[in-house]
Amino acid sequence: MKSVAIIQSSYIPWKGFFDIINAVDEFVMLDNVQYTRRDWRNRNKIKSPAGTTWLTIPVKIKGKYEQLICETELDGRQWTRKHLAAIQHNYAKAACFWEVFPAVQALYEACAAETMLSRVNHVFLAGLCRLLGIATPLTWAMDHEPLPDDPSGRLLELCRKAGAEVYLSGPAAQGYLDVESFRAAGVRVEWMRYDYPEYPQPHPPFSHQVSILDCLLCLGPEEAARQTLRYAVPPPA
């Protein structure tokens, strides 16, 4: 019974994002939809002595109010150096920093010549999945066009084209997903549930709402995977 999740790509996302990827048989990046400003597409949080702080990839947005995520261009190339410096400054004393940082640095170096946001996000998602031992294929929604305009219909059509029998969704979609249409098409909808333990984290108080990099640098890949990859799609009734 094939399971699929479909989400817009994000920059170094939080652990729940990887939990979803690990739980399904195929993960589809929905980057042929409108880019949203001040969202997770091009930024995420890490811990700092002052609390959480943003790492933001600069992108070209002036006059591009309706551009798609896959059309969004980066604005400059200095961001990789700045983000690496911020990670090292804030996590150098984390328990597994020197074990994990070389792999993180390699991902930033791999993105140094990239010009498109979707490509950068893909590089990080694929690389961080490898660190966590996640083997789920990452595919692109844009490879399945044309698609319906309405959000629920678009997701259902992508499930059809992917041969999905189970669609795993984040809880935020409960406000618009037409579950009955999925059921009529033979696709069971499952809702993601997030439940993670705390761990030794620099700069208390503890926060779950930070990039997966926090968990990796504090725990190392094996323990980060054990604490992060917790969801399993239930078998059919």
C-alpha positions, 0 to 999 in steps of 0.5 A, a space after each residue: 500500500 503506497 503512501 505519499 506526502 506532498 509539501 512545499 520545500 523548505 530551507 533546513 526544516 524542522 524535525 517534523 518535516 523529516 518525520 513525514 518524509 521518513 513515514 512515506 514511500 514517496 515525498 513530493 515537493 510541491 514547488 509549482 505553487 506560489 512563493 509565500 514571503 516571510 514563510 519557511 521556503 527560504 528561512 528557518 530558525 536556530 538557537 542562539 544566546 538571545 533565543 531563536 534567530 533566523 537564517 534567511 536565504 535572500 531571494 529576488 522578490 521585487 515585482 515578483 508577487 505571483 512567482 512560483 517557488 520553483 521560479 524564485 531566484 537567489 539574490 547573491 551568494 554570500 548567504 552560505 558563508 554567513 549561515 555557516 558562520 552563524 551555525 558555528 558560532 551558536 553550536 560550536 559547544 554542542 555535543 556532536 558539533 564536530 561530528 556533524 559540522 563537516 557534512 553540513 559544511 559540505 551541503 553549503 558548499 554544494 549550494 554555493 553555485 546554485 541560483 534557484 531556491 528550489 534547487 537549494 532546498 532539494 540539496 539540503 533535504 536530500 543531504 539531511 535525509 542521508 545523514 538521518 538514514 532516510 531513503 524515501 525518494 524525493 520527487 517534484 510536483 512540477 513533473 506531473 503537470 498539468 494539475 488542478 488549480 484548487 489546493 485539494 484537487 491538486 493534491 488528489 491528482 498528484 496522489 493519483 499520478 503517484 499511485 498513492 493509496 495513502 496520503 499523509 498530510 500535516 494537520 494544517 491542511 484539515 481546514 481545506 482538504 476535501 477528505 471525501 473526494 480522496 476517499 471516493 478516489 480510493 486514497 486514505 488520508 492520514 494526519 501527521 501527529 508530532 510528539 518529540 522528546 526534549 534533548 540537551 540543547 544549547 541556550 535554554 529554554 528548550 524549543 522544538 521550533 528550530 531547524 533539524 540542524 539543532 537536533 543533529 548537532 546536539 545528538 548526532 545522526 543516529 540519536 537524532 534519527 531515533 528521536 525524530 523519526 517516530 511516525 508510522 503510517 498505520 496499516 489499513 483497517 
